[in-house]
Amino acid sequence: MASSNTPIPVDDGFNEYESVVKHQKSTTSKVWDEMTKLECENKNELKAQCNHCKTIFSAKSSSGTSHLRCHLNSCLKKVNKDITQYTIATQPSPEGVPSIQNYKFDIDECRQAISTFLVYGKHSFRTVEEPGFRYMMRIASPNFKSISRQTATRDVLKYYAKERDHVKEELAKAPALICLTSYNWNSEHTKDEYICITAHWVDKDWKLQKRIIRSIALFPPYDGLNIADELVLCLSQWDIDKKFFSITLDNASYNDVMVSCLKNRFRANRAILCYGALFQVRCCAHILNLIVKAGLELADDVVCKIRNGIKYIKKSGIRRKRFYDVADKSFHLNVTKKLRQDVCVRWNSTYLMLESSLYYKDVLDYWGQRDKDYQMFALSSEEWRNVAILCKILKVFYDVTCIFSGSNYPTANLYFRGVWKVHKLLLDMVKDFVETILSNLRLLFDEYVKKSKSMSSSLAGSSNVSDKNPVNSGLDEYNDNSADFGGYFDESDDYKWYLNESSTRSDKSQLDIYLEEPELELNSQIDVLDYWSKSSVRYNELSLLARDLLAIPISTVASESTFSMGKKVITPVRSSLKPKMVQVVACLDDWMRAKGFSAEIGCKKDDDDDEDDDDDDDEVSSVAF
């Protein structure tokens, strides 16, 4: 792992801050648990102050620490130990009894914790200058010295530089090719166009990994050529321009120009496989999104009536309470399931709204008969039937989109099943693409076989082996000599048959053998990475192909989710952040989550929090499609 003072070759505009990261020699002597170093005006002179009696001594490195230890052994104030200087260890002793340890304030660890607080919580850097924050830190640790927003910025940059080295090392050690997702987003506060690039790969333990490697503002013009240049620069800076496999994009027109430009560049360097057949992957979530939006336009009148009706009921707290009282007492419904409002630009929230309205259908009809102001939003029986049909269709799209949008598990193997469900629903017919898929798969597998053989030949010299099989030749000779037995049963016939079958099987490629294996149940719950991890010995060449294919994300959600929180990334309070600081915050937040930071600090939700779930729109905006 790279140390913090190692020069970082990635030139992304942060190197000017890396010089401040200096390695300081640690003070290992135990006397410093009870002594405090004091800086003097003369930098060559150093003083030490006893924490007990406040006596000041010389602390030059040439003087050693013996005189300090002698003082501590005879210090009269030391016997009056203050229990507040000690803390109970978080880990019990081997005997199972909690131990009391001497408390030592670590300023570096505290400053890094503040950086984590700012990045993970999307707080403004001015927070560290707020009186409330400084008061909190002073109460938490009297030894803490307040810092300015400029110091906090430098701390975050140093933290970013250190973690960036770790990510670059992970990418360099990745045993497989790297797959990318890319997504562009426009800030409503700064009007800047941002690009987010995320790297995906399967590591040596067959675990899917993802890291944001670029999240930065683009310079106009925002066309395919400019974006292609930005992506090439990113790949070069992270040293993965020779080991990336595919890129998953949405259906924006400039992406076609970008992909064409990238293919021409990387074909010249022979950096893409199979002539780029799998180089570009279209975002399935965006394709489904376009289909659903086109369909919802046909039912816009009914959807608007439901949307406005729910808004009318939820607008008044008294009206909302009466509605759920009626649902509970008169219709015996579970009122913990609430009416949901949608965000009209997100069809997934519209589906959840329609689903909740169907659940409360009888209550809504009852309400329409008694509330004159609501009657304009009441639905007829025919309209309710259409809503039920629409929900049935949307449920398939919703379930498939949720699966496709995952970024913590492989989705390439889920593509066919998800698309098949949609295809079956809409057309009730099948179209066979198996031969095309097999043809491309065999072509791709041949590339991996060539690569595997070239690697093997470089590790071992060629050996000359006779083409004649000594076992078969011996058997043939035996058969010639035993021809005189006149058709007598040869006990070795079954063994010869076994050898013949083995020879035939060995002529087949690993891909052929794999395809001839019994098919798994389509609905079986199988960890596909665990399967290939265990099969890598049996299919050593095919597993290389599987590792790279399974790293391909089939949606851009991994990159798009960086901006799904929009107002949290660049808020009016943080709209003055420089583009490079936006990248620092986005990447560092992603890298901390990859290390399980959210799991470490997760807090249990209070029971009282459930009372206000109705006003939170039930996490309508939690997933962006």
C-alpha positions as CSV (number, residue, x, y, z in Angstrom):
1,M,0.0,0.0,0.0
2,A,1.4,3.4,-1.0
3,S,2.5,5.7,1.8
4,S,1.0,9.1,2.1
5,N,4.2,10.9,1.1
6,T,4.7,8.9,-2.1
7,P,4.4,11.0,-5.3
8,I,1.2,10.2,-7.1
9,P,1.6,10.0,-10.9
10,V,-2.1,10.6,-11.6
11,D,-2.2,14.3,-12.7
12,D,-5.7,15.4,-11.9
13,G,-5.0,18.8,-10.4
14,F,-4.4,17.8,-6.8
15,N,-0.6,17.3,-6.8
16,E,0.0,20.7,-5.4
17,Y,-1.6,19.6,-2.1
18,E,0.4,16.4,-1.8
19,S,3.6,18.1,-0.7
20,V,2.0,18.9,2.6
21,V,1.6,15.3,3.4
22,K,4.8,14.7,5.4
23,H,5.9,11.6,7.2
24,Q,6.5,12.3,10.9
25,K,8.6,10.1,13.0
26,S,6.5,8.6,15.7
27,T,7.4,9.0,19.4
28,T,7.5,5.5,20.7
29,S,8.8,6.1,24.2
30,K,6.2,5.6,26.9
31,V,7.2,8.8,28.6
32,W,5.3,10.7,26.0
33,D,2.1,9.3,27.5
34,E,2.7,11.6,30.4
35,M,4.8,14.4,28.7
36,T,3.7,17.0,26.2
37,K,6.1,18.4,23.5
38,L,6.3,22.1,23.3
39,E,7.5,24.0,20.3
40,C,9.9,26.9,20.8
41,E,10.7,30.0,18.7
42,N,14.0,28.4,18.0
43,K,13.0,25.4,15.8
44,N,16.2,23.6,16.7
45,E,15.1,23.6,20.4
46,L,12.4,21.4,21.8
47,K,10.9,21.4,25.3
48,A,8.8,18.8,27.2
49,Q,6.2,19.5,29.9
50,C,5.2,17.1,32.6
51,N,1.4,16.5,32.4
52,H,1.3,16.2,36.2
53,C,3.4,19.0,37.7
54,K,3.7,21.1,34.6
55,T,7.6,21.3,35.0
56,I,9.3,22.0,31.7
57,F,12.4,20.0,30.6
58,S,14.7,19.9,27.6
59,A,13.6,17.5,25.0
60,K,16.4,17.5,22.4
61,S,16.7,14.3,20.5
62,S,20.4,14.2,21.6
63,S,19.4,14.3,25.2
64,G,17.3,11.2,25.1
65,T,14.3,10.5,27.4
66,S,16.1,9.1,30.5
67,H,15.9,12.3,32.5
68,L,12.2,12.6,31.7
69,R,11.6,9.0,32.9
70,C,13.5,9.7,36.1
71,H,11.3,12.7,36.8
72,L,8.1,10.8,36.2
73,N,9.3,8.1,38.7
74,S,9.7,10.8,41.4
75,C,7.0,13.3,40.4
76,L,5.0,14.1,43.6
77,K,1.9,15.1,41.6
78,K,1.8,11.8,39.7
79,V,0.3,9.9,42.7
80,N,-2.9,12.0,42.4
81,K,-4.1,10.4,39.2
82,D,-7.3,11.8,37.7
83,I,-9.7,9.1,36.5
84,T,-10.8,11.4,33.7
85,Q,-7.4,10.8,32.0
86,Y,-8.3,7.2,31.4
87,T,-10.8,5.5,29.2
88,I,-12.4,2.0,29.2
89,A,-11.0,0.0,26.4
90,T,-13.6,-1.0,23.7
91,Q,-12.2,-4.5,23.6
92,P,-12.1,-6.5,26.8
93,S,-8.9,-8.1,28.1
94,P,-8.2,-11.8,27.5
95,E,-9.8,-12.5,30.9
96,G,-13.0,-11.0,29.6
97,V,-12.8,-8.0,31.9
98,P,-12.8,-4.4,30.4
99,S,-9.5,-2.7,31.0
100,I,-8.7,0.9,31.8
101,Q,-6.3,2.5,29.4
102,N,-4.5,5.9,29.4
103,Y,-6.3,8.3,27.1
104,K,-4.1,9.9,24.4
105,F,-5.6,12.5,22.0
106,D,-4.6,11.9,18.3
107,I,-5.0,15.1,16.3
108,D,-4.4,13.4,13.0
109,E,-7.1,10.8,13.6
110,C,-9.5,13.5,14.8
111,R,-8.9,15.7,11.7
112,Q,-9.4,12.7,9.4
113,A,-12.7,12.0,11.2
114,I,-13.8,15.6,10.5
115,S,-12.9,15.0,6.8
116,T,-15.1,11.9,6.9
117,F,-17.9,13.9,8.5
118,L,-17.8,16.6,5.9
119,V,-17.6,14.2,2.9
120,Y,-20.0,11.5,4.0
121,G,-22.6,13.9,5.4
122,K,-22.3,16.3,2.3
123,H,-21.7,19.2,4.7
124,S,-20.4,22.6,3.7
125,F,-16.7,23.2,4.6
126,R,-17.8,26.3,6.5
127,T,-19.3,23.9,9.0
128,V,-16.0,23.7,10.8
129,E,-16.1,27.5,11.4
130,E,-19.6,27.5,12.9
131,P,-19.7,28.2,16.7
132,G,-21.9,25.2,17.4
133,F,-19.5,22.8,15.7
134,R,-16.5,24.3,17.5
135,Y,-18.3,24.2,20.8
136,M,-19.2,20.5,20.3
137,M,-15.5,19.7,19.5
138,R,-14.3,21.6,22.5
139,I,-16.6,19.7,24.8
140,A,-15.7,16.4,23.2
141,S,-12.0,17.0,23.4
142,P,-10.5,20.0,25.2
143,N,-7.2,19.3,23.3
144,F,-8.8,20.0,19.9
145,K,-7.7,23.2,18.2
146,S,-10.3,24.8,15.9
147,I,-9.6,24.7,12.2
148,S,-10.6,26.9,9.3
149,R,-12.5,25.9,6.2
150,Q,-9.2,26.2,4.2
151,T,-7.5,23.7,6.6
152,A,-10.5,21.4,6.3
153,T,-10.2,21.6,2.5
154,R,-6.6,20.7,2.6
155,D,-7.3,17.8,5.0
156,V,-10.0,16.4,2.6
157,L,-7.6,16.7,-0.3
158,K,-4.9,14.8,1.5
159,Y,-7.4,12.1,2.5
160,Y,-8.5,11.9,-1.2
161,A,-4.9,11.6,-2.4
162,K,-4.2,8.8,0.0
163,E,-7.3,6.9,-0.9
164,R,-6.8,7.5,-4.6
165,D,-3.4,5.7,-4.4
166,H,-5.2,2.8,-2.8
167,V,-7.8,2.6,-5.6
168,K,-5.1,2.9,-8.3
169,E,-3.3,0.0,-6.6
170,E,-6.5,-2.1,-6.5
171,L,-7.0,-1.4,-10.3
172,A,-3.4,-2.4,-11.0
173,K,-3.8,-5.6,-9.1
174,A,-7.2,-6.5,-10.6
175,P,-6.8,-10.0,-12.2
176,A,-9.4,-9.2,-14.8
177,L,-10.3,-6.6,-17.3
178,I,-12.1,-3.4,-16.2
179,C,-15.6,-2.5,-17.3
180,L,-16.9,1.1,-17.2
181,T,-20.1,3.0,-16.8
182,S,-20.4,6.7,-17.7
183,Y,-23.1,9.2,-17.1
184,N,-23.5,13.0,-17.7
185,W,-25.4,15.3,-15.5
186,N,-26.1,19.1,-15.4
187,S,-26.1,21.0,-12.1
188,E,-29.1,23.2,-11.6
189,H,-27.1,25.5,-9.3
190,T,-23.9,26.0,-11.3
191,K,-25.2,25.1,-14.7
192,D,-22.0,23.0,-15.3
193,E,-22.0,19.7,-17.1
194,Y,-20.5,16.9,-15.1
195,I,-19.3,13.4,-16.2
196,C,-19.1,10.5,-13.8
197,I,-17.0,7.4,-14.7
198,T,-17.2,4.3,-12.6
199,A,-14.9,1.2,-12.9
200,H,-16.2,-2.3,-12.3
201,W,-14.2,-5.5,-12.0
202,V,-14.2,-9.0,-10.3
203,D,-11.3,-9.3,-7.9
204,K,-9.1,-12.3,-7.1
205,D,-11.7,-13.5,-4.5
206,W,-14.4,-13.4,-7.2
207,K,-16.1,-10.4,-5.5
208,L,-17.6,-7.6,-7.7
209,Q,-15.9,-4.3,-7.0
210,K,-16.8,-0.8,-8.2
211,R,-15.1,2.6,-7.7
212,I,-15.8,6.1,-9.0
213,I,-12.7,7.1,-10.8
214,R,-13.8,10.4,-12.3
215,S,-16.5,12.9,-11.4
216,I,-15.6,16.3,-12.8
217,A,-17.0,19.2,-14.8
218,L,-16.7,19.2,-18.6
219,F,-15.6,22.0,-20.8
220,P,-17.8,23.0,-23.7
221,P,-18.7,21.9,-26.3
222,Y,-20.5,18.9,-24.7
223,D,-20.2,16.7,-27.7
224,G,-19.1,13.1,-28.4
225,L,-15.5,14.1,-29.4
226,N,-14.9,16.1,-26.3
227,I,-16.4,13.4,-24.0
228,A,-14.2,10.8,-25.8
229,D,-11.1,12.9,-25.1
230,E,-12.1,13.1,-21.4
231,L,-12.6,9.4,-21.1
232,V,-9.3,8.6,-22.8
233,L,-7.5,11.0,-20.5
234,C,-9.2,9.3,-17.5
235,L,-8.1,5.8,-18.6
236,S,-4.6,7.0,-19.2
237,Q,-4.3,8.6,-15.8
238,W,-5.5,5.5,-14.0
239,D,-3.3,3.2,-16.2
240,I,-6.2,1.1,-17.3
241,D,-6.2,2.1,-21.0
242,K,-4.7,-1.3,-21.9
243,K,-7.0,-3.5,-19.7
244,F,-10.6,-2.2,-20.0
245,F,-13.3,-4.3,-21.6
246,S,-16.5,-2.5,-22.1
247,I,-18.4,0.7,-21.4
248,T,-22.1,0.9,-20.5
249,L,-23.9,4.1,-21.6
250,D,-27.4,5.5,-21.9
251,N,-29.1,6.3,-25.2
252,A,-27.9,9.9,-25.6
253,S,-27.0,10.7,-29.2
254,Y,-23.5,12.0,-28.4
255,N,-22.6,8.6,-26.9
256,D,-22.7,7.0,-30.4
257,V,-20.2,9.6,-31.6
258,M,-18.1,9.0,-28.5
259,V,-18.1,5.2,-28.9
260,S,-17.2,5.4,-32.6
261,C,-14.2,7.7,-31.8
262,L,-13.1,5.4,-28.9
263,K,-13.3,2.3,-31.1
264,N,-11.1,3.9,-33.8
265,R,-8.5,4.8,-31.2
266,F,-8.3,1.5,-29.4
267,R,-8.5,-0.6,-32.5
268,A,-5.3,1.0,-33.6
269,N,-3.7,-0.1,-30.3
270,R,-5.4,-3.5,-30.4
271,A,-6.8,-2.7,-27.0
272,I,-10.4,-4.1,-27.6
273,L,-11.5,-7.7,-28.0
274,C,-13.6,-9.3,-30.7
275,Y,-13.5,-6.2,-32.9
276,G,-15.4,-4.2,-30.3
277,A,-18.6,-6.4,-30.4
278,L,-19.1,-6.0,-26.7
279,F,-17.4,-2.6,-26.4
280,Q,-20.6,-0.6,-26.0
281,V,-23.4,-1.9,-23.8
282,R,-26.7,0.0,-23.9
283,C,-28.2,0.9,-20.5
284,C,-31.2,-1.5,-20.1
285,A,-32.7,0.7,-17.4
286,H,-32.9,3.6,-19.7
287,I,-34.4,1.5,-22.5
288,L,-37.1,0.3,-20.2
289,N,-37.6,3.8,-19.0
290,L,-38.3,5.0,-22.5
291,I,-40.8,2.2,-23.1
292,V,-42.7,2.8,-19.9
293,K,-42.9,6.6,-20.4
294,A,-44.3,6.1,-23.9
295,G,-47.0,3.8,-22.4
296,L,-47.9,6.1,-19.5
297,E,-48.6,8.9,-21.9
298,L,-51.6,6.9,-23.1
299,A,-53.0,6.8,-19.6
300,D,-52.1,10.3,-18.6
301,D,-55.6,11.4,-17.8
302,V,-56.3,8.6,-15.3
303,V,-52.8,8.9,-13.7
304,C,-53.3,12.7,-13.2
305,K,-56.7,12.1,-11.5
306,I,-55.1,9.7,-9.0
307,R,-52.1,12.0,-8.5
308,N,-54.3,15.1,-7.8
309,G,-56.7,13.1,-5.6
310,I,-54.0,11.7,-3.4
311,K,-52.5,15.2,-3.1
312,Y,-55.9,16.6,-2.1
313,I,-56.3,14.0,0.7
314,K,-52.7,14.4,2.0
315,K,-52.8,18.2,1.9
316,S,-54.8,18.5,5.1
317,G,-53.7,16.7,8.2
318,I,-57.2,16.4,9.5
319,R,-58.5,15.0,6.2
320,R,-55.6,12.5,6.1
321,K,-56.3,11.3,9.6
322,R,-60.0,10.8,8.8
323,F,-59.1,8.9,5.6
324,Y,-57.0,6.4,7.5
325,D,-59.5,6.1,10.3
326,V,-62.2,5.1,7.7
327,A,-59.8,2.6,6.1
328,D,-59.0,1.1,9.4
329,K,-62.4,0.9,11.1
330,S,-64.8,0.6,8.2
331,F,-62.7,-1.4,5.7
332,H,-60.2,-3.1,8.1
333,L,-57.2,-2.3,6.0
334,N,-53.6,-2.2,7.2
335,V,-53.1,1.6,7.4
336,T,-49.3,1.2,7.9
337,K,-49.3,1.0,4.2
338,K,-49.8,4.6,3.1
339,L,-51.1,6.4,0.1
340,R,-48.0,7.4,-1.9
341,Q,-47.4,10.5,-4.0
342,D,-45.2,10.2,-7.0
343,V,-42.5,12.3,-8.6
344,C,-44.1,12.8,-12.1
345,V,-40.7,12.5,-13.9
346,R,-40.0,9.1,-12.3
347,W,-42.2,6.4,-13.5
348,N,-41.2,4.0,-10.7
349,S,-42.7,6.3,-8.2
350,T,-45.8,6.6,-10.4
351,Y,-46.2,2.8,-10.3
352,L,-45.9,2.8,-6.5
353,M,-48.6,5.5,-6.3
354,L,-50.9,3.5,-8.6
355,E,-50.3,0.4,-6.5
356,S,-51.2,2.2,-3.3
357,S,-54.3,3.6,-4.8
358,L,-55.5,0.1,-5.9
359,Y,-55.0,-1.0,-2.3
360,Y,-57.3,1.8,-1.1
361,K,-59.7,1.6,-4.0
362,D,-62.8,1.0,-1.9
363,V,-61.9,3.8,0.5
364,L,-61.3,6.2,-2.4
365,D,-64.7,5.3,-3.9
366,Y,-66.3,5.8,-0.5
367,W,-64.5,9.2,-0.1
368,G,-65.7,10.3,-3.6
369,Q,-69.3,9.6,-2.6
370,R,-69.1,11.9,0.5
371,D,-66.7,14.6,-0.4
372,K,-67.9,17.0,-3.1
373,D,-64.5,18.5,-3.6
374,Y,-62.9,15.1,-4.2
375,Q,-65.6,13.9,-6.7
376,M,-63.7,15.5,-9.6
377,F,-60.8,13.0,-8.9
378,A,-63.0,9.9,-8.4
379,L,-62.5,7.1,-11.0
380,S,-65.2,5.1,-12.8
381,S,-65.2,1.3,-12.7
382,E,-63.8,1.2,-16.2
383,E,-60.9,3.5,-15.2
384,W,-60.2,1.3,-12.2
385,R,-60.0,-1.8,-14.4
386,N,-57.5,0.1,-16.6
387,V,-55.4,1.0,-13.6
388,A,-55.3,-2.6,-12.5
389,I,-54.1,-3.7,-16.0
390,L,-51.6,-0.9,-16.0
391,C,-50.2,-1.9,-12.6
392,K,-49.9,-5.5,-13.7
393,I,-47.7,-4.4,-16.7
394,L,-45.7,-1.8,-14.7
395,K,-44.9,-4.4,-12.0
396,V,-42.9,-6.5,-14.4
397,F,-41.0,-3.4,-15.6
398,Y,-40.5,-2.2,-12.0
399,D,-39.2,-5.6,-10.8
400,V,-36.9,-6.0,-13.8
401,T,-35.6,-2.4,-13.5
402,C,-34.8,-2.9,-9.8
403,I,-32.7,-6.0,-10.7
404,F,-31.0,-4.3,-13.6
405,S,-30.1,-1.2,-11.4
406,G,-28.0,-3.2,-8.9
407,S,-24.3,-2.3,-8.7
408,N,-23.2,-4.5,-5.8
409,Y,-23.8,-7.8,-7.7
410,P,-23.3,-9.0,-11.3
411,T,-26.2,-8.0,-13.6
412,A,-24.9,-9.3,-16.9
413,N,-26.2,-12.8,-16.1
414,L,-29.6,-11.4,-15.2
415,Y,-30.1,-9.6,-18.5
416,F,-31.8,-12.4,-20.4
417,R,-34.2,-13.4,-17.7
418,G,-35.3,-9.8,-17.2
419,V,-35.7,-9.0,-20.8
420,W,-37.5,-12.3,-21.4
421,K,-40.1,-11.4,-18.8
422,V,-40.8,-8.1,-20.5
423,H,-40.8,-9.7,-23.9
424,K,-43.2,-12.4,-22.8
425,L,-45.5,-9.9,-21.2
426,L,-45.8,-7.5,-24.2
427,L,-45.6,-9.9,-27.2
428,D,-46.2,-13.4,-25.8
429,M,-43.8,-14.8,-28.4
430,V,-40.2,-15.7,-28.5
431,K,-37.5,-14.8,-31.0
432,D,-34.4,-16.9,-31.1
433,F,-31.0,-15.2,-30.9
434,V,-29.1,-18.2,-29.6
435,E,-27.1,-18.8,-32.7
436,T,-25.9,-15.2,-32.8
437,I,-25.1,-15.3,-29.2
438,L,-23.2,-18.5,-29.5
439,S,-21.3,-17.3,-32.6
440,N,-20.1,-14.2,-30.7
441,L,-19.3,-16.2,-27.6
442,R,-17.2,-18.7,-29.5
443,L,-15.3,-15.8,-31.3
444,L,-14.7,-14.2,-27.9
445,F,-13.6,-17.4,-26.3
446,D,-11.1,-18.0,-29.1
447,E,-9.6,-14.6,-28.2
448,Y,-9.1,-15.8,-24.6
449,V,-7.7,-19.1,-25.7
450,K,-5.1,-17.4,-27.8
451,K,-4.3,-15.0,-24.9
452,S,-4.0,-18.0,-22.4
453,K,-1.7,-19.9,-24.8
454,S,0.5,-16.9,-25.3
455,M,0.8,-16.5,-21.6
456,S,1.6,-20.2,-21.1
457,S,4.2,-20.2,-23.8
458,S,6.0,-17.3,-22.2
459,L,6.2,-19.2,-18.9
460,A,7.3,-22.6,-20.2
461,G,9.4,-23.7,-23.2
462,S,8.0,-25.7,-25.9
463,S,8.3,-29.5,-25.6
464,N,8.5,-32.0,-28.4
465,V,6.1,-34.9,-27.9
466,S,5.5,-37.8,-30.2
467,D,2.2,-37.6,-32.0
468,K,1.7,-41.3,-31.6
469,N,-0.2,-42.4,-28.5
470,P,1.9,-45.1,-26.8
471,V,-1.2,-46.5,-25.1
472,N,-3.2,-46.8,-28.4
473,S,-0.2,-48.2,-30.3
474,G,0.4,-50.9,-27.6
475,L,-3.3,-51.8,-27.8
476,D,-3.2,-52.0,-31.6
477,E,-0.2,-54.2,-31.5
478,Y,-2.0,-56.4,-29.0
479,N,-5.0,-56.6,-31.3
480,D,-2.9,-57.7,-34.2
481,N,-1.3,-60.4,-32.2
482,S,-4.6,-61.6,-30.9
483,A,-6.4,-61.8,-34.2
484,D,-6.0,-65.5,-34.2
485,F,-8.5,-65.8,-31.3
486,G,-11.3,-65.6,-33.9
487,G,-13.7,-63.1,-32.4
488,Y,-13.1,-64.0,-28.8
489,F,-14.2,-61.2,-26.4
490,D,-11.3,-58.9,-25.5
491,E,-11.5,-57.9,-21.9
492,S,-9.8,-54.6,-22.7
493,D,-12.5,-53.5,-25.2
494,D,-14.3,-51.5,-22.6
495,Y,-11.1,-49.7,-21.6
496,K,-10.3,-48.9,-25.3
497,W,-13.8,-47.5,-25.6
498,Y,-13.2,-45.3,-22.5
499,L,-9.9,-44.1,-24.0
500,N,-11.6,-43.3,-27.3
501,E,-14.4,-41.4,-25.6
502,S,-11.8,-39.4,-23.5
503,S,-9.9,-38.6,-26.7
504,T,-13.1,-37.3,-28.3
505,R,-13.9,-35.3,-25.2
506,S,-10.4,-33.8,-25.1
507,D,-10.9,-32.5,-28.7
508,K,-13.8,-30.3,-27.5
509,S,-13.2,-26.8,-26.2
510,Q,-14.0,-25.9,-22.7
511,L,-16.8,-23.8,-24.0
512,D,-18.3,-26.9,-25.8
513,I,-18.0,-29.0,-22.7
514,Y,-19.6,-26.3,-20.5
515,L,-22.5,-25.9,-22.9
516,E,-23.1,-29.6,-22.9
517,E,-23.5,-29.7,-19.1
518,P,-27.0,-30.2,-17.6
519,E,-28.9,-26.9,-17.5
520,L,-29.5,-25.3,-14.1
521,E,-33.1,-24.5,-13.1
522,L,-33.9,-21.0,-14.3
523,N,-35.4,-20.0,-10.9
524,S,-32.5,-21.5,-8.9
525,Q,-30.8,-19.2,-6.5
526,I,-27.1,-19.4,-7.5
527,D,-24.2,-17.1,-6.7
528,V,-22.7,-16.9,-10.2
529,L,-19.3,-15.6,-9.0
530,D,-19.1,-18.4,-6.5
531,Y,-19.9,-20.9,-9.2
532,W,-17.1,-19.6,-11.5
533,S,-14.7,-19.4,-8.6
534,K,-15.2,-23.1,-7.9
535,S,-15.2,-23.9,-11.7
536,S,-12.0,-21.9,-12.5
537,V,-9.8,-25.1,-12.1
538,R,-12.0,-27.1,-14.4
539,Y,-12.5,-24.3,-16.9
540,N,-9.3,-22.3,-16.5
541,E,-9.6,-20.5,-19.9
542,L,-13.4,-20.1,-19.9
543,S,-13.3,-18.7,-16.4
544,L,-11.1,-15.8,-17.6
545,L,-13.8,-14.9,-20.1
546,A,-16.5,-15.4,-17.4
547,R,-14.7,-13.1,-15.0
548,D,-14.6,-10.2,-17.5
549,L,-18.2,-10.7,-18.8
550,L,-19.7,-10.8,-15.3
551,A,-18.0,-7.4,-14.5
552,I,-20.1,-5.7,-17.3
553,P,-22.8,-3.6,-15.7
554,I,-26.0,-3.6,-17.7
555,S,-27.1,-0.1,-16.5
556,T,-25.4,3.2,-15.8
557,V,-27.0,3.4,-12.3
558,A,-23.6,3.1,-10.6
559,S,-22.4,6.3,-12.2
560,E,-25.8,8.0,-12.3
561,S,-26.5,7.4,-8.6
562,T,-23.6,9.8,-7.9
563,F,-25.9,12.6,-9.1
564,S,-29.2,11.1,-8.1
565,M,-29.0,13.0,-4.8
566,G,-28.6,16.2,-7.0
567,K,-29.3,18.8,-4.4
568,K,-27.0,17.1,-1.9
569,V,-24.0,17.0,-4.2
570,I,-24.1,20.7,-5.1
571,T,-26.5,22.6,-2.9
572,P,-27.0,26.3,-2.8
573,V,-24.7,26.4,0.2
574,R,-22.0,24.4,-1.7
575,S,-22.5,25.9,-5.1
576,S,-19.1,27.7,-4.9
577,L,-17.2,24.5,-4.7
578,K,-14.6,24.2,-7.4
579,P,-15.1,21.3,-9.9
580,K,-12.1,19.4,-8.6
581,M,-13.6,19.6,-5.0
582,V,-16.8,18.1,-6.4
583,Q,-14.8,15.2,-7.7
584,V,-13.0,14.8,-4.4
585,V,-16.2,14.7,-2.4
586,A,-18.0,12.3,-4.9
587,C,-15.0,9.9,-5.2
588,L,-14.1,9.9,-1.5
589,D,-17.7,9.3,-0.4
590,D,-17.9,6.3,-2.8
591,W,-14.5,4.9,-1.6
592,M,-15.5,5.1,2.0
593,R,-18.8,3.3,1.3
594,A,-16.8,0.6,-0.6
595,K,-14.9,0.0,2.7
596,G,-18.1,-0.6,4.5
597,F,-18.1,2.8,6.3
598,S,-21.9,3.1,6.3
599,A,-22.3,-0.3,7.9
600,E,-19.9,0.7,10.7
601,I,-21.8,3.8,11.7
602,G,-25.3,2.6,10.9
603,C,-27.8,3.6,13.6
604,K,-31.0,1.8,14.5
605,K,-34.1,3.7,13.7
606,D,-36.2,4.8,16.6
607,D,-39.8,3.5,16.8
608,D,-41.1,7.0,17.0
609,D,-39.6,7.8,13.6
610,D,-42.4,5.7,11.9
611,E,-45.0,8.2,12.8
612,D,-43.8,10.6,10.1
613,D,-43.3,8.1,7.3
614,D,-46.4,9.3,5.6
615,D,-44.8,12.7,4.9
616,D,-41.6,11.3,3.6
617,D,-43.2,10.1,0.4
618,D,-42.0,6.6,1.3
619,E,-38.5,7.1,-0.1
620,V,-39.9,7.8,-3.6
621,S,-36.6,9.2,-4.8
622,S,-34.3,6.6,-3.3
623,V,-33.7,4.9,-6.7
624,A,-33.2,6.8,-9.9
625,F,-34.3,5.0,-13.1
